[in-house]
Amino acid sequence: MTALEAIPAAVPSRPLVVPAPTTWFELSPGDRILVGVGEPVTAGLGLAERRRDPRLEVGPPTVADEGDAAAGLAPGDWWAGDGHESGVMLRRRRPRTPAGEVLLAEAGRWQVISGDHTELLEAPAAGIVRDVVAGRGIGISLAGYGIPGAFAAGGPTRGRLELVAGEAGLRGSLDVGRAGSILVVGGRLDSETISRARAMGVRGIVVPGLAGKDLRDLVASEARQRASLQAIAPFAVLVLDGTFRRPIPTPLQRLFESLDGREVGIVSDPPLLVVDPPLDRPSPPEGWVRIRHGELAGREGRWHAAAGRRRFPAGVHLEAATIELDDGAFVIVPLADLERFS
């Protein structure tokens, strides 16, 4: 029996790669959907036009003559409009109405969501459209692979993967030469550095942990960017582990090294780094485990043996295991504090 086979099922298993993941792109009322169910999409293809300044306007009448462009409209349909003079009565003509998504009927006329400023939602990877719901979103089954994270902010986005080495992290190696890339950062990262990276044209950042305060600052910055109505490049941050600062697990680091220089994408629902095929997936070392919680959180080692029930601080008794750390030391850790990749 190998060391890997000796690891019990009680040790939580974490997928290293998810094949053909399905992702959801959220939309709002007024966004114009450009694809249909069953259509294939490629990376960079426009999925929808998002309204940055949606507003409710009076649309065409609910009862239209046969052959009229407004005949047969229903909530969720797209009204192409018949001009830009909304609400202005022209002699011997009906009021012209703007283009937008039909929302509801009121006083004999459709109400539509319109707006002057739009941004294109682009597919971060190739796939097939599985679900389209007007005003809610688009579901796509991706053709490649997804590397799961804990959560993501922003996106979707796409760029060239680059590794940032060193404990100093991104702050000490940020320059305009990284524009258009998605950076894997193993060191410290804060909201100020994220803002600088975005201003220099970086498309995304992958980081093992991000503090709650920095995450809130990032979300607020994203909201301000959208409220400005200025065209902005897509940007996202993918957090692999959560709010704690830990090193990137060795199997993930090896996978990122194999992807260095390739085009990848980030999606937020679910949080994934998406990769087009082919993918050379490295196998975790024999018997590899990682400690997720406690004083040794982030340390890695090999499964040595089951240790039975042991008493831990606060008087709790838990099933435990003996782990040989990467520096040769042996420690006893609760099974629930370990993880392995599958």
Backbone torsions as a table, in degrees:
resi	resn	phi	psi	omega
1	MET	NA	129.7	-179.2
2	THR	-80.3	166.0	-180.0
3	ALA	-62.7	-36.6	-178.7
4	LEU	-67.4	-37.7	179.8
5	GLU	-70.5	-20.8	-178.8
6	ALA	-79.1	-12.9	179.9
7	ILE	-71.0	122.2	-177.2
8	PRO	-72.2	161.9	-179.9
9	ALA	-67.1	-16.4	179.6
10	ALA	-67.1	-19.4	175.9
11	VAL	-77.4	120.0	-177.0
12	PRO	-56.5	137.3	179.9
13	SER	-105.4	134.3	-178.3
14	ARG	-118.1	125.6	-179.0
15	PRO	-69.0	132.1	176.6
16	LEU	-76.4	-41.3	-179.3
17	VAL	-140.1	139.6	175.5
18	VAL	-109.8	116.0	179.4
19	PRO	-76.6	142.4	176.1
20	ALA	45.7	58.1	-179.3
21	PRO	-72.1	155.1	174.5
22	THR	-106.2	127.0	-176.9
23	THR	-121.5	156.7	-175.5
24	TRP	-121.6	130.3	178.0
25	PHE	-109.5	113.5	-174.4
26	GLU	-76.8	137.0	176.8
27	LEU	-124.0	167.6	178.3
28	SER	-121.5	160.8	174.9
29	PRO	-55.5	133.7	-178.2
30	GLY	103.2	-17.9	177.3
31	ASP	-74.5	135.0	-177.2
32	ARG	-93.2	118.1	-179.3
33	ILE	-82.3	132.4	-175.3
34	LEU	-107.6	-2.0	-178.1
35	VAL	-127.2	164.0	178.5
36	GLY	-125.3	166.9	-179.2
37	VAL	-62.0	133.7	178.8
38	GLY	91.0	-7.5	-178.8
39	GLU	-79.4	137.8	173.1
40	PRO	-78.3	145.6	177.7
41	VAL	-127.5	153.9	176.7
42	THR	-117.3	162.7	179.7
43	ALA	-60.5	129.0	-179.5
44	GLY	93.4	-7.9	178.8
45	LEU	-71.6	139.7	178.8
46	GLY	-70.6	125.9	178.2
47	LEU	-96.1	-36.2	-177.3
48	ALA	-162.0	159.4	171.8
49	GLU	-104.8	115.9	-179.1
50	ARG	-89.2	135.5	175.6
51	ARG	-84.3	121.5	179.1
52	ARG	-84.8	-20.7	-179.9
53	ASP	-132.2	61.8	-175.6
54	PRO	-64.6	142.3	176.2
55	ARG	-147.9	152.1	-178.1
56	LEU	-89.5	128.1	-178.6
57	GLU	-133.3	161.1	177.8
58	VAL	-77.6	129.3	-178.6
59	GLY	-107.5	-155.0	-177.5
60	PRO	-72.8	165.6	178.5
61	PRO	-66.5	150.8	-179.8
62	THR	-72.9	-28.1	177.9
63	VAL	-106.9	113.6	-176.9
64	ALA	-122.3	153.6	177.7
65	ASP	-68.0	155.0	178.1
66	GLU	-61.6	133.1	-176.7
67	GLY	91.3	-12.4	177.2
68	ASP	-69.6	145.8	-179.1
69	ALA	-63.1	-23.9	-177.7
70	ALA	-87.5	-3.3	-178.5
71	ALA	-69.7	137.9	175.8
72	GLY	79.6	12.8	177.9
73	LEU	-71.1	150.1	177.8
74	ALA	-143.9	157.3	177.9
75	PRO	-53.4	133.3	-177.6
76	GLY	98.5	-16.1	177.7
77	ASP	-73.9	161.5	177.9
78	TRP	-101.0	124.8	176.9
79	TRP	-98.2	119.6	-175.2
80	ALA	-72.9	-13.6	179.7
81	GLY	82.3	165.1	177.6
82	ASP	-135.8	26.8	178.7
83	GLY	146.3	-172.5	-176.7
84	HIS	-123.3	14.9	-177.1
85	GLU	-104.4	60.9	-175.7
86	SER	-61.9	131.9	174.8
87	GLY	76.3	4.7	180.0
88	VAL	-103.1	118.2	-178.2
89	MET	-82.5	116.7	176.7
90	LEU	-96.1	148.8	-177.9
91	ARG	-60.7	128.9	178.3
92	ARG	61.3	20.3	176.9
93	ARG	-138.4	154.3	174.2
94	ARG	-73.8	159.3	176.5
95	PRO	-61.4	137.7	176.2
96	ARG	-77.3	144.7	-174.9
97	THR	-124.1	149.0	-178.3
98	PRO	-80.2	163.6	175.7
99	ALA	-77.1	149.1	178.0
100	GLY	168.9	179.4	179.1
101	GLU	-85.0	130.3	178.3
102	VAL	-68.7	127.4	-174.8
103	LEU	-108.6	-56.3	-176.7
104	LEU	-158.3	168.0	179.6
105	ALA	-104.8	138.1	179.1
106	GLU	-151.9	125.9	177.6
107	ALA	55.7	39.9	174.7
108	GLY	81.4	5.4	178.9
109	ARG	-133.4	149.2	175.3
110	TRP	-75.3	143.2	171.6
111	GLN	-100.0	131.7	-177.8
112	VAL	-121.1	151.2	174.5
113	ILE	-94.4	116.9	-178.0
114	SER	-122.6	180.0	179.3
115	GLY	174.6	157.8	-176.1
116	ASP	-96.9	-25.1	-175.2
117	HIS	-111.7	128.8	179.7
118	THR	-128.4	158.9	172.2
119	GLU	-135.2	145.8	-176.2
120	LEU	-88.2	126.8	172.9
121	LEU	-89.2	115.6	-175.8
122	GLU	-104.5	147.0	177.0
123	ALA	-70.5	128.9	179.5
124	PRO	-79.6	-10.2	-179.0
125	ALA	-161.2	167.8	179.5
126	ALA	-76.5	153.4	178.9
127	GLY	175.6	-164.4	-179.9
128	ILE	-128.6	134.9	179.4
129	VAL	-71.8	123.9	-178.5
130	ARG	-106.1	-26.4	-174.9
131	ASP	-151.5	136.7	176.8
132	VAL	-135.0	120.0	178.6
133	VAL	-128.0	114.7	-178.6
134	ALA	-59.5	133.3	178.9
135	GLY	78.2	-3.0	-178.4
136	ARG	-123.3	-50.6	179.5
137	GLY	164.7	-177.0	-177.9
138	ILE	-130.1	130.7	176.2
139	GLY	-105.4	130.4	-177.7
140	ILE	-130.0	132.9	172.3
141	SER	-91.4	111.1	-175.0
142	LEU	-74.9	149.3	-176.8
143	ALA	-85.1	-15.2	-175.4
144	GLY	-103.4	-131.1	-174.1
145	TYR	-131.1	157.3	177.0
146	GLY	-126.6	136.4	174.8
147	ILE	-102.7	111.2	-170.9
148	PRO	-70.9	148.4	171.9
149	GLY	-126.3	178.3	179.6
150	ALA	-78.9	-45.3	176.6
151	PHE	-161.4	166.8	-179.2
152	ALA	-142.9	153.3	176.2
153	ALA	-129.4	138.3	-177.6
154	GLY	84.1	-161.2	175.8
155	GLY	84.0	178.1	0.7
156	PRO	-77.2	156.4	-177.9
157	THR	-148.5	168.2	-178.6
158	ARG	-148.9	143.6	179.2
159	GLY	-172.6	-176.9	-179.3
160	ARG	-86.5	127.9	-177.4
161	LEU	-75.4	131.4	176.8
162	GLU	-135.5	140.4	178.6
163	LEU	-94.5	135.0	176.3
164	VAL	-110.7	110.4	-176.0
165	ALA	-94.8	160.5	174.7
166	GLY	104.0	148.0	-179.6
167	GLU	-68.7	-24.7	-180.0
168	ALA	-65.3	-21.8	176.7
169	GLY	76.1	-153.1	-172.7
170	LEU	-74.2	-29.7	-173.8
171	ARG	-56.2	-38.5	-176.5
172	GLY	-86.0	-3.6	-176.1
173	SER	-134.3	25.9	-177.1
174	LEU	-93.2	124.4	176.1
175	ASP	-151.4	171.6	-175.7
176	VAL	-68.2	-15.7	178.2
177	GLY	-67.1	-13.5	178.7
178	ARG	-92.8	7.3	178.4
179	ALA	-59.5	138.5	179.5
180	GLY	82.0	8.2	-176.8
181	SER	-111.5	161.6	170.2
182	ILE	-110.7	119.9	-170.8
183	LEU	-100.0	135.3	171.7
184	VAL	-99.3	112.6	-172.9
185	VAL	-111.5	121.2	179.9
186	GLY	-94.3	-15.6	-178.3
187	GLY	-94.2	-160.3	-176.4
188	ARG	-71.4	144.9	179.5
189	LEU	-142.4	135.0	178.3
190	ASP	-132.2	173.3	-175.0
191	SER	-64.0	-34.9	179.3
192	GLU	-63.9	-43.5	179.0
193	THR	-66.5	-36.9	177.4
194	ILE	-62.2	-43.7	179.6
195	SER	-62.7	-41.0	178.5
196	ARG	-64.4	-41.2	179.7
197	ALA	-62.8	-41.8	179.8
198	ARG	-65.7	-40.7	179.4
199	ALA	-63.7	-27.5	179.9
200	MET	-88.4	4.0	174.6
201	GLY	95.9	6.7	175.8
202	VAL	-65.3	136.6	-175.8
203	ARG	-89.9	-21.0	-178.3
204	GLY	-174.9	163.1	179.8
205	ILE	-137.1	135.6	173.2
206	VAL	-111.8	123.6	-174.6
207	VAL	-138.2	145.4	-178.6
208	PRO	-68.3	-33.7	-178.9
209	GLY	-151.0	150.3	179.2
210	LEU	-143.3	126.4	-178.3
211	ALA	-63.7	151.9	-178.1
212	GLY	-58.9	-39.3	179.1
213	LYS	-62.9	-44.1	179.5
214	ASP	-65.7	-35.1	177.1
215	LEU	-65.3	-43.9	178.1
216	ARG	-62.8	-40.2	177.4
217	ASP	-63.1	-38.1	179.4
218	LEU	-65.8	-44.5	179.5
219	VAL	-63.8	-41.4	178.5
220	ALA	-64.9	-39.4	178.0
221	SER	-64.1	-39.8	177.6
222	GLU	-62.0	-41.4	179.1
223	ALA	-64.5	-39.9	178.4
224	ARG	-66.3	-38.9	178.9
225	GLN	-61.3	-42.2	-179.1
226	ARG	-71.0	-34.4	-179.8
227	ALA	-70.5	-19.9	-177.9
228	SER	-73.1	-15.9	179.5
229	LEU	64.7	13.3	175.8
230	GLN	-92.3	146.8	179.4
231	ALA	-65.3	127.4	-179.6
232	ILE	-129.2	147.2	177.2
233	ALA	-75.1	144.4	178.2
234	PRO	-61.2	144.0	-176.7
235	PHE	-149.9	144.8	180.0
236	ALA	-153.0	155.0	174.0
237	VAL	-123.5	124.9	177.3
238	LEU	-107.2	122.6	179.8
239	VAL	-103.7	124.5	-173.0
240	LEU	-79.2	-40.0	-172.0
241	ASP	-112.3	-40.0	-176.6
242	GLY	146.2	-147.5	-175.4
243	THR	-88.2	-5.9	-179.8
244	PHE	-89.8	146.9	178.8
245	ARG	-87.5	113.0	178.6
246	ARG	-138.7	157.2	175.6
247	PRO	-71.1	158.5	176.6
248	ILE	-68.5	131.6	178.5
249	PRO	-56.8	146.0	-176.6
250	THR	-56.6	-45.4	178.5
251	PRO	-60.0	-38.3	177.9
252	LEU	-68.9	-40.1	179.8
253	GLN	-61.6	-41.3	178.0
254	ARG	-65.1	-37.2	178.3
255	LEU	-66.0	-43.7	178.4
256	PHE	-63.0	-37.8	178.5
257	GLU	-63.2	-36.6	178.3
258	SER	-71.5	-20.7	-179.3
259	LEU	-97.4	-1.4	-176.9
260	ASP	-56.3	125.4	-179.9
261	GLY	93.1	-9.7	179.8
262	ARG	-90.0	157.4	176.6
263	GLU	-78.3	127.6	179.3
264	VAL	-134.6	172.5	178.5
265	GLY	-137.3	166.2	175.8
266	ILE	-127.3	131.1	172.9
267	VAL	-124.6	157.4	-173.9
268	SER	-108.5	-12.0	-177.0
269	ASP	-136.9	92.0	-2.9
270	PRO	-77.5	164.9	-179.1
271	PRO	-69.2	113.9	-175.1
272	LEU	-144.3	148.6	161.4
273	LEU	-97.7	116.6	-172.6
274	VAL	-100.7	140.1	-175.3
275	VAL	-131.9	132.9	175.3
276	ASP	-75.5	149.6	176.0
277	PRO	-68.9	156.6	1.8
278	PRO	-83.4	162.1	179.3
279	LEU	-135.1	120.3	176.0
280	ASP	-89.0	98.0	-173.9
281	ARG	-86.2	116.1	178.2
282	PRO	-74.4	147.8	177.9
283	SER	-89.0	141.2	176.2
284	PRO	-62.0	151.5	177.2
285	PRO	-57.7	154.1	-178.3
286	GLU	-57.4	123.8	177.3
287	GLY	70.4	17.3	-175.4
288	TRP	-68.5	136.1	172.6
289	VAL	-139.8	161.0	179.8
290	ARG	-133.0	140.8	178.4
291	ILE	-88.2	125.0	-175.2
292	ARG	-94.1	-32.8	-172.8
293	HIS	-131.5	166.2	176.3
294	GLY	92.1	-172.0	-177.1
295	GLU	-64.3	-25.8	-177.6
296	LEU	-100.3	18.5	-177.7
297	ALA	-56.3	130.8	-179.2
298	GLY	97.6	-16.7	178.6
299	ARG	-73.9	152.2	-178.7
300	GLU	-123.3	159.8	178.6
301	GLY	-173.8	-164.0	-179.7
302	ARG	-119.4	145.2	176.1
303	TRP	-65.4	126.8	179.4
304	HIS	-104.9	-54.0	-179.7
305	ALA	-169.2	158.1	172.9
306	ALA	-72.7	140.9	-176.9
307	ALA	-110.7	3.2	-179.5
308	GLY	71.2	-162.0	179.7
309	ARG	-80.6	130.3	179.4
310	ARG	-130.2	154.7	178.5
311	ARG	-91.7	132.6	-178.7
312	PHE	-121.3	170.9	-179.5
313	PRO	-51.3	150.8	-175.0
314	ALA	75.6	9.2	174.3
315	GLY	76.6	15.9	-179.4
316	VAL	-88.1	146.1	177.3
317	HIS	-112.1	122.5	-175.6
318	LEU	-134.5	153.6	171.8
319	GLU	-66.7	133.3	-172.8
320	ALA	-132.8	173.3	178.9
321	ALA	-144.2	154.3	174.4
322	THR	-94.5	124.5	-176.6
323	ILE	-117.4	132.7	173.5
324	GLU	-92.2	110.7	-177.7
325	LEU	-69.9	168.0	-177.1
326	ASP	-66.6	-16.1	176.9
327	ASP	-95.5	6.7	177.9
328	GLY	93.8	-8.5	179.9
329	ALA	-77.5	150.7	177.7
330	PHE	-106.9	133.5	178.6
331	VAL	-134.2	155.6	176.1
332	ILE	-107.1	124.4	-172.3
333	VAL	-131.9	139.4	173.9
334	PRO	-60.0	144.5	-179.7
335	LEU	-59.1	-35.8	-177.0
336	ALA	-68.4	-16.3	179.2
337	ASP	-90.7	2.2	-179.2
338	LEU	-104.5	162.6	170.8
339	GLU	-149.4	158.1	176.7
340	ARG	-141.8	159.6	178.4
341	PHE	-97.7	143.0	178.3
342	SER	-121.7	NA	NA
